[in-house]
Amino acid sequence: MSLAHTAAEYMLSDALLPDRRGPRLKGLRLELPLDRMVKFVAVGFPLLLMSLAFAQEFSSGSPISCFSPSNFSVRQAAYVDSSCWDSLVHHEQGEPGHYKLKSLWPHKALPYSLLALAMVMYLPVLLWQYAAVPALSSDLLFIISELDKSYNRSIRLVQHMLKIQHESSDPDDFWDDLEKARRERYFEFPLLERYLACKQRSHSLVATYLLRNSLLLLFTSATYLYLGHFHLDVFFLKEFSCSVKTGLLSDEIPDLITCRLTSLSVFQIVSLSAIAVYTLLVPVIIYNLTRLCRWDKHLLSIYEMLPAFDLLSRKMLGCPINDLNVILLFLRANISELISFSWLNVLCVLKEKTTQKHNIDTVIDFMTVLAGLEPSKPKHLTYRVSDENP
């Protein structure tokens, strides 16, 4: 009997989780993996394209090449190129003696528009960082800590039960006290469950998350409108007619000079790449929003092994669009910080094989079986419990 008691003590001691003190949870993820991917692509891709546009401009010199008259010197031809790039207006032949003017400013504004796009796409990230992250981090720290503490409390309680049962002179008194404690629910610590139930009535986190993704969709739609309205209008225009008949060369230059856009290929690549990448991001953003419409019941079912954590079995879950669902998503993303999850996951698997012989609801019930307490129960108490719980 002493050897069995010692083996049970060792088993329960090994099941205890180590205390985490000092600098805690430095690797806490406060962005979901897909949200982080969307952030890097939505913000980083325009910056990559901007660097491509600037690199092309610095490597090839002037982004346009004008066909100046043959009698122009090199400095005069350079002046024509500079003047046409500064104005960047296409003179399209209209009525006799009149021209329709079309501005080609999207070519000149391309790098700066990409920088503005990256800054705008970063605004939802800033909103999340300042409006949601402080509250979310404190919630996650408390919930992760309480989940692990609740598991440790259950193991220590079984250790105490094993010690009392070993020292008890009358086994019947021990089992009577144990059954009374179970009926009166002395083993339950409902602080965490009530806190999570309160989070179902809170909507600040979910509102910020919805606003973040809605802004991303709004800014993506604005990008489509900008590219479609301004870039498409000049997308295929490779050459344009420029008028520099002013200033020093007003008497020596023809009315119009034809200029060619040497950076048109970069302009087209940037425009098509932006449309393709942001089109691929839209389904990801929509999927992020749809995850708020369903509960992570698998995670809840694992932690139903803890005492007083029966949100799922007691059907306490309502509409999933609330702060609790957001917290569950981040608990899933931070599953590596939940040391108790792996233990409870194993116990849930073993529970399916053991419930045929024993009435197991929580980790306390399971550990009493593993520690050898249940097999030592007197037979008349076993029959009485089975009659009370048919």
DODOLO-201926 format. One record per residue (C-alpha): x, y, z; residue in three letters. Coordinates in steps of 0.25 Angstrom, whole numbers. Layout:
BEGIN
<rec xx="X" yy="Y" zz="Z" r="ala"/>
...
***
This chain:
BEGIN
<rec xx="0" yy="0" zz="0" r="met"/>
<rec xx="12" yy="9" zz="3" r="ser"/>
<rec xx="18" yy="6" zz="-10" r="leu"/>
<rec xx="5" yy="9" zz="-18" r="ala"/>
<rec xx="4" yy="22" zz="-10" r="his"/>
<rec xx="18" yy="27" zz="-13" r="thr"/>
<rec xx="16" yy="23" zz="-28" r="ala"/>
<rec xx="3" yy="32" zz="-28" r="ala"/>
<rec xx="10" yy="43" zz="-22" r="glu"/>
<rec xx="21" yy="43" zz="-32" r="tyr"/>
<rec xx="11" yy="42" zz="-44" r="met"/>
<rec xx="3" yy="54" zz="-38" r="leu"/>
<rec xx="16" yy="62" zz="-36" r="ser"/>
<rec xx="20" yy="60" zz="-50" r="asp"/>
<rec xx="6" yy="65" zz="-55" r="ala"/>
<rec xx="8" yy="78" zz="-48" r="leu"/>
<rec xx="12" yy="90" zz="-57" r="leu"/>
<rec xx="24" yy="98" zz="-54" r="pro"/>
<rec xx="21" yy="112" zz="-48" r="asp"/>
<rec xx="24" yy="123" zz="-58" r="arg"/>
<rec xx="29" yy="135" zz="-50" r="arg"/>
<rec xx="37" yy="148" zz="-54" r="gly"/>
<rec xx="37" yy="153" zz="-68" r="pro"/>
<rec xx="25" yy="145" zz="-73" r="arg"/>
<rec xx="19" yy="142" zz="-87" r="leu"/>
<rec xx="29" yy="150" zz="-95" r="lys"/>
<rec xx="25" yy="143" zz="-108" r="gly"/>
<rec xx="10" yy="146" zz="-106" r="leu"/>
<rec xx="4" yy="148" zz="-120" r="arg"/>
<rec xx="-5" yy="160" zz="-121" r="leu"/>
<rec xx="-8" yy="158" zz="-135" r="glu"/>
<rec xx="-14" yy="146" zz="-142" r="leu"/>
<rec xx="-5" yy="139" zz="-152" r="pro"/>
<rec xx="-14" yy="143" zz="-164" r="leu"/>
<rec xx="-15" yy="157" zz="-159" r="asp"/>
<rec xx="0" yy="158" zz="-158" r="arg"/>
<rec xx="1" yy="152" zz="-172" r="met"/>
<rec xx="-9" yy="163" zz="-178" r="val"/>
<rec xx="-1" yy="174" zz="-171" r="lys"/>
<rec xx="12" yy="170" zz="-177" r="phe"/>
<rec xx="7" yy="169" zz="-191" r="val"/>
<rec xx="-3" yy="181" zz="-190" r="ala"/>
<rec xx="8" yy="190" zz="-185" r="val"/>
<rec xx="21" yy="183" zz="-190" r="gly"/>
<rec xx="17" yy="181" zz="-204" r="phe"/>
<rec xx="14" yy="196" zz="-208" r="pro"/>
<rec xx="28" yy="199" zz="-202" r="leu"/>
<rec xx="34" yy="188" zz="-210" r="leu"/>
<rec xx="28" yy="194" zz="-223" r="leu"/>
<rec xx="32" yy="208" zz="-219" r="met"/>
<rec xx="47" yy="204" zz="-217" r="ser"/>
<rec xx="45" yy="197" zz="-231" r="leu"/>
<rec xx="40" yy="210" zz="-237" r="ala"/>
<rec xx="51" yy="219" zz="-231" r="phe"/>
<rec xx="62" yy="209" zz="-235" r="ala"/>
<rec xx="57" yy="209" zz="-249" r="gln"/>
<rec xx="57" yy="225" zz="-249" r="glu"/>
<rec xx="71" yy="225" zz="-243" r="phe"/>
<rec xx="77" yy="215" zz="-252" r="ser"/>
<rec xx="71" yy="219" zz="-266" r="ser"/>
<rec xx="72" yy="234" zz="-264" r="gly"/>
<rec xx="61" yy="242" zz="-270" r="ser"/>
<rec xx="47" yy="235" zz="-270" r="pro"/>
<rec xx="44" yy="241" zz="-283" r="ile"/>
<rec xx="51" yy="243" zz="-297" r="ser"/>
<rec xx="47" yy="254" zz="-306" r="cys"/>
<rec xx="50" yy="255" zz="-321" r="phe"/>
<rec xx="55" yy="269" zz="-321" r="ser"/>
<rec xx="59" yy="276" zz="-335" r="pro"/>
<rec xx="72" yy="271" zz="-341" r="ser"/>
<rec xx="78" yy="285" zz="-340" r="asn"/>
<rec xx="76" yy="285" zz="-325" r="phe"/>
<rec xx="89" yy="284" zz="-316" r="ser"/>
<rec xx="90" yy="274" zz="-305" r="val"/>
<rec xx="87" yy="285" zz="-294" r="arg"/>
<rec xx="74" yy="289" zz="-302" r="gln"/>
<rec xx="70" yy="275" zz="-304" r="ala"/>
<rec xx="72" yy="273" zz="-289" r="ala"/>
<rec xx="63" yy="285" zz="-286" r="tyr"/>
<rec xx="52" yy="280" zz="-295" r="val"/>
<rec xx="52" yy="266" zz="-287" r="asp"/>
<rec xx="52" yy="274" zz="-274" r="ser"/>
<rec xx="41" yy="283" zz="-278" r="ser"/>
<rec xx="32" yy="272" zz="-283" r="cys"/>
<rec xx="34" yy="264" zz="-271" r="trp"/>
<rec xx="31" yy="275" zz="-262" r="asp"/>
<rec xx="18" yy="278" zz="-269" r="ser"/>
<rec xx="14" yy="264" zz="-273" r="leu"/>
<rec xx="2" yy="268" zz="-282" r="val"/>
<rec xx="-2" yy="261" zz="-294" r="his"/>
<rec xx="-7" yy="270" zz="-305" r="his"/>
<rec xx="-18" yy="262" zz="-313" r="glu"/>
<rec xx="-22" yy="267" zz="-326" r="gln"/>
<rec xx="-37" yy="272" zz="-326" r="gly"/>
<rec xx="-44" yy="283" zz="-334" r="glu"/>
<rec xx="-35" yy="290" zz="-344" r="pro"/>
<rec xx="-25" yy="299" zz="-336" r="gly"/>
<rec xx="-30" yy="293" zz="-323" r="his"/>
<rec xx="-24" yy="282" zz="-314" r="tyr"/>
<rec xx="-30" yy="274" zz="-303" r="lys"/>
<rec xx="-21" yy="273" zz="-291" r="leu"/>
<rec xx="-19" yy="261" zz="-283" r="lys"/>
<rec xx="-10" yy="261" zz="-271" r="ser"/>
<rec xx="-1" yy="249" zz="-269" r="leu"/>
<rec xx="2" yy="252" zz="-254" r="trp"/>
<rec xx="0" yy="237" zz="-250" r="pro"/>
<rec xx="14" yy="234" zz="-256" r="his"/>
<rec xx="21" yy="245" zz="-248" r="lys"/>
<rec xx="13" yy="242" zz="-235" r="ala"/>
<rec xx="15" yy="227" zz="-236" r="leu"/>
<rec xx="25" yy="225" zz="-225" r="pro"/>
<rec xx="19" yy="235" zz="-216" r="tyr"/>
<rec xx="5" yy="229" zz="-218" r="ser"/>
<rec xx="11" yy="215" zz="-214" r="leu"/>
<rec xx="17" yy="222" zz="-201" r="leu"/>
<rec xx="3" yy="228" zz="-198" r="ala"/>
<rec xx="-4" yy="214" zz="-200" r="leu"/>
<rec xx="6" yy="207" zz="-191" r="ala"/>
<rec xx="3" yy="218" zz="-180" r="met"/>
<rec xx="-12" yy="217" zz="-182" r="val"/>
<rec xx="-11" yy="202" zz="-181" r="met"/>
<rec xx="-4" yy="203" zz="-168" r="tyr"/>
<rec xx="-15" yy="211" zz="-161" r="leu"/>
<rec xx="-23" yy="199" zz="-158" r="pro"/>
<rec xx="-11" yy="193" zz="-151" r="val"/>
<rec xx="-9" yy="205" zz="-143" r="leu"/>
<rec xx="-24" yy="205" zz="-139" r="leu"/>
<rec xx="-22" yy="191" zz="-134" r="trp"/>
<rec xx="-9" yy="194" zz="-126" r="gln"/>
<rec xx="-15" yy="206" zz="-119" r="tyr"/>
<rec xx="-29" yy="202" zz="-117" r="ala"/>
<rec xx="-29" yy="187" zz="-115" r="ala"/>
<rec xx="-15" yy="182" zz="-111" r="val"/>
<rec xx="-14" yy="187" zz="-97" r="pro"/>
<rec xx="-28" yy="181" zz="-93" r="ala"/>
<rec xx="-25" yy="168" zz="-100" r="leu"/>
<rec xx="-11" yy="166" zz="-94" r="ser"/>
<rec xx="-17" yy="168" zz="-80" r="ser"/>
<rec xx="-28" yy="158" zz="-83" r="asp"/>
<rec xx="-19" yy="148" zz="-89" r="leu"/>
<rec xx="-9" yy="148" zz="-78" r="leu"/>
<rec xx="-20" yy="147" zz="-67" r="phe"/>
<rec xx="-27" yy="135" zz="-75" r="ile"/>
<rec xx="-15" yy="127" zz="-78" r="ile"/>
<rec xx="-10" yy="129" zz="-64" r="ser"/>
<rec xx="-24" yy="124" zz="-58" r="glu"/>
<rec xx="-25" yy="113" zz="-68" r="leu"/>
<rec xx="-11" yy="107" zz="-64" r="asp"/>
<rec xx="-14" yy="110" zz="-49" r="lys"/>
<rec xx="-28" yy="103" zz="-49" r="ser"/>
<rec xx="-21" yy="91" zz="-55" r="tyr"/>
<rec xx="-10" yy="91" zz="-44" r="asn"/>
<rec xx="-21" yy="93" zz="-33" r="arg"/>
<rec xx="-28" yy="81" zz="-38" r="ser"/>
<rec xx="-15" yy="73" zz="-37" r="ile"/>
<rec xx="-11" yy="78" zz="-23" r="arg"/>
<rec xx="-25" yy="75" zz="-19" r="leu"/>
<rec xx="-24" yy="61" zz="-23" r="val"/>
<rec xx="-10" yy="60" zz="-16" r="gln"/>
<rec xx="-17" yy="65" zz="-3" r="his"/>
<rec xx="-28" yy="55" zz="-5" r="met"/>
<rec xx="-18" yy="44" zz="-6" r="leu"/>
<rec xx="-11" yy="48" zz="6" r="lys"/>
<rec xx="-24" yy="49" zz="14" r="ile"/>
<rec xx="-28" yy="36" zz="9" r="gln"/>
<rec xx="-15" yy="29" zz="13" r="his"/>
<rec xx="-15" yy="35" zz="27" r="glu"/>
<rec xx="-30" yy="33" zz="29" r="ser"/>
<rec xx="-34" yy="22" zz="39" r="ser"/>
<rec xx="-48" yy="20" zz="34" r="asp"/>
<rec xx="-49" yy="19" zz="19" r="pro"/>
<rec xx="-64" yy="21" zz="20" r="asp"/>
<rec xx="-63" yy="35" zz="26" r="asp"/>
<rec xx="-53" yy="39" zz="15" r="phe"/>
<rec xx="-62" yy="35" zz="4" r="trp"/>
<rec xx="-74" yy="41" zz="10" r="asp"/>
<rec xx="-67" yy="54" zz="12" r="asp"/>
<rec xx="-62" yy="53" zz="-3" r="leu"/>
<rec xx="-76" yy="50" zz="-8" r="glu"/>
<rec xx="-82" yy="62" zz="0" r="lys"/>
<rec xx="-71" yy="71" zz="-6" r="ala"/>
<rec xx="-75" yy="67" zz="-20" r="arg"/>
<rec xx="-89" yy="69" zz="-18" r="arg"/>
<rec xx="-87" yy="82" zz="-12" r="glu"/>
<rec xx="-77" yy="86" zz="-23" r="arg"/>
<rec xx="-66" yy="90" zz="-13" r="tyr"/>
<rec xx="-56" yy="86" zz="-24" r="phe"/>
<rec xx="-60" yy="97" zz="-33" r="glu"/>
<rec xx="-54" yy="111" zz="-35" r="phe"/>
<rec xx="-64" yy="119" zz="-43" r="pro"/>
<rec xx="-56" yy="132" zz="-44" r="leu"/>
<rec xx="-50" yy="129" zz="-58" r="leu"/>
<rec xx="-64" yy="124" zz="-64" r="glu"/>
<rec xx="-71" yy="136" zz="-59" r="arg"/>
<rec xx="-60" yy="145" zz="-65" r="tyr"/>
<rec xx="-62" yy="138" zz="-78" r="leu"/>
<rec xx="-77" yy="139" zz="-77" r="ala"/>
<rec xx="-75" yy="154" zz="-75" r="cys"/>
<rec xx="-67" yy="155" zz="-87" r="lys"/>
<rec xx="-79" yy="150" zz="-95" r="gln"/>
<rec xx="-86" yy="163" zz="-92" r="arg"/>
<rec xx="-74" yy="172" zz="-96" r="ser"/>
<rec xx="-72" yy="176" zz="-110" r="his"/>
<rec xx="-60" yy="186" zz="-110" r="ser"/>
<rec xx="-50" yy="176" zz="-116" r="leu"/>
<rec xx="-59" yy="170" zz="-126" r="val"/>
<rec xx="-63" yy="184" zz="-131" r="ala"/>
<rec xx="-49" yy="188" zz="-132" r="thr"/>
<rec xx="-46" yy="175" zz="-140" r="tyr"/>
<rec xx="-58" yy="177" zz="-149" r="leu"/>
<rec xx="-54" yy="192" zz="-152" r="leu"/>
<rec xx="-39" yy="188" zz="-155" r="arg"/>
<rec xx="-43" yy="178" zz="-165" r="asn"/>
<rec xx="-54" yy="187" zz="-171" r="ser"/>
<rec xx="-44" yy="198" zz="-173" r="leu"/>
<rec xx="-35" yy="189" zz="-180" r="leu"/>
<rec xx="-46" yy="185" zz="-190" r="leu"/>
<rec xx="-50" yy="200" zz="-191" r="leu"/>
<rec xx="-36" yy="204" zz="-194" r="phe"/>
<rec xx="-34" yy="192" zz="-204" r="thr"/>
<rec xx="-47" yy="197" zz="-211" r="ser"/>
<rec xx="-41" yy="211" zz="-212" r="ala"/>
<rec xx="-28" yy="206" zz="-218" r="thr"/>
<rec xx="-36" yy="199" zz="-229" r="tyr"/>
<rec xx="-44" yy="212" zz="-231" r="leu"/>
<rec xx="-31" yy="220" zz="-232" r="tyr"/>
<rec xx="-24" yy="210" zz="-241" r="leu"/>
<rec xx="-36" yy="208" zz="-250" r="gly"/>
<rec xx="-39" yy="223" zz="-251" r="his"/>
<rec xx="-25" yy="229" zz="-252" r="phe"/>
<rec xx="-16" yy="218" zz="-257" r="his"/>
<rec xx="-25" yy="212" zz="-267" r="leu"/>
<rec xx="-26" yy="225" zz="-274" r="asp"/>
<rec xx="-11" yy="226" zz="-277" r="val"/>
<rec xx="-8" yy="211" zz="-276" r="phe"/>
<rec xx="-6" yy="209" zz="-291" r="phe"/>
<rec xx="-1" yy="222" zz="-295" r="leu"/>
<rec xx="14" yy="220" zz="-299" r="lys"/>
<rec xx="16" yy="233" zz="-306" r="glu"/>
<rec xx="10" yy="247" zz="-304" r="phe"/>
<rec xx="11" yy="261" zz="-311" r="ser"/>
<rec xx="17" yy="272" zz="-302" r="cys"/>
<rec xx="17" yy="287" zz="-304" r="ser"/>
<rec xx="29" yy="295" zz="-299" r="val"/>
<rec xx="27" yy="307" zz="-308" r="lys"/>
<rec xx="30" yy="317" zz="-297" r="thr"/>
<rec xx="42" yy="323" zz="-291" r="gly"/>
<rec xx="55" yy="323" zz="-298" r="leu"/>
<rec xx="51" yy="313" zz="-309" r="leu"/>
<rec xx="38" yy="319" zz="-313" r="ser"/>
<rec xx="43" yy="324" zz="-327" r="asp"/>
<rec xx="52" yy="311" zz="-330" r="glu"/>
<rec xx="43" yy="300" zz="-327" r="ile"/>
<rec xx="31" yy="294" zz="-334" r="pro"/>
<rec xx="17" yy="294" zz="-327" r="asp"/>
<rec xx="17" yy="280" zz="-322" r="leu"/>
<rec xx="29" yy="270" zz="-319" r="ile"/>
<rec xx="27" yy="255" zz="-318" r="thr"/>
<rec xx="32" yy="249" zz="-305" r="cys"/>
<rec xx="33" yy="234" zz="-301" r="arg"/>
<rec xx="31" yy="229" zz="-287" r="leu"/>
<rec xx="43" yy="220" zz="-285" r="thr"/>
<rec xx="37" yy="216" zz="-271" r="ser"/>
<rec xx="23" yy="211" zz="-276" r="leu"/>
<rec xx="27" yy="196" zz="-274" r="ser"/>
<rec xx="30" yy="199" zz="-260" r="val"/>
<rec xx="17" yy="207" zz="-258" r="phe"/>
<rec xx="9" yy="195" zz="-264" r="gln"/>
<rec xx="16" yy="185" zz="-256" r="ile"/>
<rec xx="13" yy="192" zz="-243" r="val"/>
<rec xx="-1" yy="195" zz="-246" r="ser"/>
<rec xx="-4" yy="180" zz="-250" r="leu"/>
<rec xx="4" yy="175" zz="-238" r="ser"/>
<rec xx="-4" yy="184" zz="-228" r="ala"/>
<rec xx="-17" yy="179" zz="-234" r="ile"/>
<rec xx="-13" yy="164" zz="-234" r="ala"/>
<rec xx="-8" yy="165" zz="-219" r="val"/>
<rec xx="-19" yy="173" zz="-213" r="tyr"/>
<rec xx="-29" yy="164" zz="-220" r="thr"/>
<rec xx="-23" yy="152" zz="-214" r="leu"/>
<rec xx="-23" yy="159" zz="-200" r="leu"/>
<rec xx="-39" yy="161" zz="-201" r="val"/>
<rec xx="-43" yy="146" zz="-199" r="pro"/>
<rec xx="-33" yy="146" zz="-187" r="val"/>
<rec xx="-39" yy="158" zz="-180" r="ile"/>
<rec xx="-53" yy="153" zz="-182" r="ile"/>
<rec xx="-49" yy="139" zz="-176" r="tyr"/>
<rec xx="-43" yy="147" zz="-164" r="asn"/>
<rec xx="-57" yy="153" zz="-162" r="leu"/>
<rec xx="-65" yy="140" zz="-164" r="thr"/>
<rec xx="-57" yy="133" zz="-153" r="arg"/>
<rec xx="-64" yy="142" zz="-143" r="leu"/>
<rec xx="-77" yy="135" zz="-147" r="cys"/>
<rec xx="-74" yy="122" zz="-141" r="arg"/>
<rec xx="-68" yy="117" zz="-127" r="trp"/>
<rec xx="-56" yy="109" zz="-125" r="asp"/>
<rec xx="-63" yy="98" zz="-119" r="lys"/>
<rec xx="-51" yy="89" zz="-119" r="his"/>
<rec xx="-43" yy="98" zz="-110" r="leu"/>
<rec xx="-55" yy="99" zz="-101" r="leu"/>
<rec xx="-57" yy="84" zz="-100" r="ser"/>
<rec xx="-43" yy="82" zz="-96" r="ile"/>
<rec xx="-44" yy="91" zz="-84" r="tyr"/>
<rec xx="-57" yy="86" zz="-80" r="glu"/>
<rec xx="-48" yy="76" zz="-72" r="met"/>
<rec xx="-45" yy="87" zz="-62" r="leu"/>
<rec xx="-55" yy="89" zz="-51" r="pro"/>
<rec xx="-65" yy="100" zz="-53" r="ala"/>
<rec xx="-62" yy="102" zz="-67" r="phe"/>
<rec xx="-75" yy="97" zz="-74" r="asp"/>
<rec xx="-78" yy="108" zz="-84" r="leu"/>
<rec xx="-81" yy="98" zz="-95" r="leu"/>
<rec xx="-88" yy="87" zz="-87" r="ser"/>
<rec xx="-97" yy="97" zz="-80" r="arg"/>
<rec xx="-100" yy="103" zz="-93" r="lys"/>
<rec xx="-96" yy="117" zz="-88" r="met"/>
<rec xx="-91" yy="121" zz="-102" r="leu"/>
<rec xx="-99" yy="131" zz="-110" r="gly"/>
<rec xx="-97" yy="139" zz="-122" r="cys"/>
<rec xx="-82" yy="138" zz="-125" r="pro"/>
<rec xx="-79" yy="152" zz="-129" r="ile"/>
<rec xx="-74" yy="157" zz="-116" r="asn"/>
<rec xx="-61" yy="159" zz="-108" r="asp"/>
<rec xx="-60" yy="144" zz="-103" r="leu"/>
<rec xx="-59" yy="139" zz="-117" r="asn"/>
<rec xx="-48" yy="148" zz="-121" r="val"/>
<rec xx="-41" yy="144" zz="-108" r="ile"/>
<rec xx="-43" yy="129" zz="-112" r="leu"/>
<rec xx="-36" yy="132" zz="-125" r="leu"/>
<rec xx="-24" yy="138" zz="-119" r="phe"/>
<rec xx="-24" yy="127" zz="-109" r="leu"/>
<rec xx="-23" yy="117" zz="-120" r="arg"/>
<rec xx="-12" yy="126" zz="-127" r="ala"/>
<rec xx="-4" yy="126" zz="-113" r="asn"/>
<rec xx="-6" yy="111" zz="-111" r="ile"/>
<rec xx="9" yy="109" zz="-108" r="ser"/>
<rec xx="7" yy="118" zz="-96" r="glu"/>
<rec xx="-4" yy="109" zz="-90" r="leu"/>
<rec xx="4" yy="98" zz="-84" r="ile"/>
<rec xx="-8" yy="91" zz="-78" r="ser"/>
<rec xx="-14" yy="89" zz="-92" r="phe"/>
<rec xx="-5" yy="78" zz="-96" r="ser"/>
<rec xx="-8" yy="71" zz="-83" r="trp"/>
<rec xx="-23" yy="73" zz="-84" r="leu"/>
<rec xx="-23" yy="69" zz="-98" r="asn"/>
<rec xx="-17" yy="55" zz="-94" r="val"/>
<rec xx="-27" yy="54" zz="-83" r="leu"/>
<rec xx="-38" yy="56" zz="-92" r="cys"/>
<rec xx="-33" yy="45" zz="-102" r="val"/>
<rec xx="-32" yy="36" zz="-90" r="leu"/>
<rec xx="-45" yy="40" zz="-84" r="lys"/>
<rec xx="-53" yy="34" zz="-96" r="glu"/>
<rec xx="-47" yy="20" zz="-93" r="lys"/>
<rec xx="-49" yy="21" zz="-78" r="thr"/>
<rec xx="-63" yy="26" zz="-76" r="thr"/>
<rec xx="-69" yy="13" zz="-79" r="gln"/>
<rec xx="-64" yy="8" zz="-65" r="lys"/>
<rec xx="-63" yy="21" zz="-57" r="his"/>
<rec xx="-72" yy="34" zz="-56" r="asn"/>
<rec xx="-61" yy="44" zz="-61" r="ile"/>
<rec xx="-65" yy="59" zz="-63" r="asp"/>
<rec xx="-53" yy="67" zz="-59" r="thr"/>
<rec xx="-38" yy="65" zz="-58" r="val"/>
<rec xx="-40" yy="63" zz="-43" r="ile"/>
<rec xx="-48" yy="50" zz="-46" r="asp"/>
<rec xx="-38" yy="45" zz="-56" r="phe"/>
<rec xx="-26" yy="47" zz="-46" r="met"/>
<rec xx="-33" yy="40" zz="-35" r="thr"/>
<rec xx="-35" yy="28" zz="-44" r="val"/>
<rec xx="-20" yy="29" zz="-49" r="leu"/>
<rec xx="-15" yy="31" zz="-34" r="ala"/>
<rec xx="-23" yy="18" zz="-30" r="gly"/>
<rec xx="-33" yy="25" zz="-21" r="leu"/>
<rec xx="-46" yy="20" zz="-29" r="glu"/>
<rec xx="-42" yy="5" zz="-29" r="pro"/>
<rec xx="-40" yy="6" zz="-14" r="ser"/>
<rec xx="-54" yy="12" zz="-12" r="lys"/>
<rec xx="-63" yy="2" zz="-3" r="pro"/>
<rec xx="-73" yy="-6" zz="-12" r="lys"/>
<rec xx="-86" yy="-1" zz="-5" r="his"/>
<rec xx="-82" yy="14" zz="-8" r="leu"/>
<rec xx="-79" yy="11" zz="-22" r="thr"/>
<rec xx="-93" yy="5" zz="-24" r="tyr"/>
<rec xx="-99" yy="17" zz="-17" r="arg"/>
<rec xx="-92" yy="27" zz="-26" r="val"/>
<rec xx="-96" yy="19" zz="-38" r="ser"/>
<rec xx="-111" yy="19" zz="-33" r="asp"/>
<rec xx="-110" yy="34" zz="-31" r="glu"/>
<rec xx="-105" yy="36" zz="-45" r="asn"/>
<rec xx="-111" yy="26" zz="-54" r="pro"/>
***
